[in-house]
Amino acid sequence: HQLVTLIDEIGLNLIKKVSYNLPFYYNKNMVFYINAAKNGDLILALCNGAKLDQNNPILVAIDRKFIRHIVISDMDFFQENYYLIKATLEEALATSDSFSR
């Protein structure tokens, strides 16, 4: 699966923990989690998303104060936005140390 490969590429010290039947990825803090929407979309929920570049065209705010989402609707979207998704995950990883609630 290409998403796992992408996570492995950026996951310098990411630790995967399953909670609520969802995979959560941590560094010192929670960086993101993955959720499947009922309509089949794959959602990457970036826990420090409010600290990321809000001009990023793939970031979506869905009913959360701090979390921003990348909604992957299909493999075409994933492949077309691969490098932007990778850069966004790298930015989330870089800012995770400074994230606090």
C-alpha positions as CSV (number, residue, x, y, z in Angstrom):
1,H,0.0,0.0,0.0
2,Q,1.5,3.4,-1.1
3,L,0.4,5.3,2.0
4,V,2.4,2.9,4.3
5,T,5.4,3.4,2.0
6,L,5.0,7.2,2.3
7,I,4.7,7.0,6.1
8,D,7.8,4.9,6.2
9,E,9.7,7.4,4.0
10,I,9.0,10.4,6.4
11,G,8.7,8.4,9.6
12,L,12.1,9.1,11.0
13,N,11.1,8.1,14.5
14,L,7.4,7.6,14.2
15,I,5.9,5.0,16.5
16,K,2.6,3.4,15.5
17,K,0.0,2.7,18.2
18,V,-3.5,1.4,17.6
19,S,-6.2,3.1,19.7
20,Y,-9.9,3.1,19.1
21,N,-9.1,0.6,16.3
22,L,-7.3,3.4,14.4
23,P,-3.5,3.7,13.7
24,F,-2.0,6.7,15.5
25,Y,1.5,7.8,14.7
26,Y,3.6,9.4,17.4
27,N,7.0,11.1,17.7
28,K,7.2,12.8,21.1
29,N,3.6,13.8,20.7
30,M,0.8,12.4,18.5
31,V,1.5,13.5,14.9
32,F,-1.5,12.1,13.0
33,Y,-3.9,9.2,12.8
34,I,-5.6,7.5,9.9
35,N,-9.4,6.9,9.7
36,A,-11.6,5.5,7.0
37,A,-14.7,7.5,6.3
38,K,-18.1,5.8,5.7
39,N,-18.0,6.9,2.1
40,G,-14.7,5.1,1.5
41,D,-12.4,8.2,1.8
42,L,-9.2,7.7,3.7
43,I,-8.6,10.6,6.1
44,L,-5.2,11.6,7.5
45,A,-5.9,13.6,10.6
46,L,-3.0,15.9,11.5
47,C,-3.1,16.6,15.2
48,N,-1.2,19.8,15.0
49,G,-2.8,20.9,11.8
50,A,-3.7,24.3,13.0
51,K,0.0,25.1,13.2
52,L,0.6,24.1,9.5
53,D,0.5,26.3,6.5
54,Q,-3.2,27.1,6.1
55,N,-2.7,28.0,2.5
56,N,-2.0,24.3,1.8
57,P,-4.7,23.3,-0.7
58,I,-5.1,19.8,0.6
59,L,-5.7,20.7,4.2
60,V,-9.3,20.7,5.4
61,A,-10.7,21.7,8.7
62,I,-13.6,19.4,9.8
63,D,-15.1,20.3,13.1
64,R,-11.9,20.4,15.1
65,K,-10.0,23.3,16.6
66,F,-6.5,21.9,16.2
67,I,-6.8,19.0,13.8
68,R,-6.6,19.5,10.0
69,H,-7.4,16.7,7.6
70,I,-6.1,15.4,4.3
71,V,-9.0,13.6,2.6
72,I,-7.8,11.0,0.1
73,S,-10.8,10.2,-2.0
74,D,-9.1,7.8,-4.4
75,M,-5.7,6.6,-5.6
76,D,-5.7,9.2,-8.4
77,F,-5.8,12.0,-5.8
78,F,-3.1,10.3,-3.8
79,Q,-0.8,9.9,-6.8
80,E,-1.4,13.4,-8.1
81,N,-0.7,14.9,-4.7
82,Y,1.9,12.5,-3.4
83,Y,4.7,15.1,-3.0
84,L,2.3,17.6,-1.4
85,I,1.0,15.0,1.0
86,K,4.6,14.0,1.8
87,A,5.7,17.6,2.4
88,T,2.6,18.2,4.6
89,L,3.4,15.1,6.7
90,E,7.0,16.2,7.0
91,E,5.8,19.7,8.2
92,A,3.5,18.0,10.7
93,L,6.3,15.9,12.0
94,A,8.6,19.0,12.3
95,T,6.0,20.9,14.3
96,S,4.9,18.1,16.5
97,D,7.4,18.9,19.2
98,S,6.0,22.3,19.7
99,F,2.3,21.3,19.7
100,S,0.5,21.7,23.0
101,R,-3.1,22.0,23.9
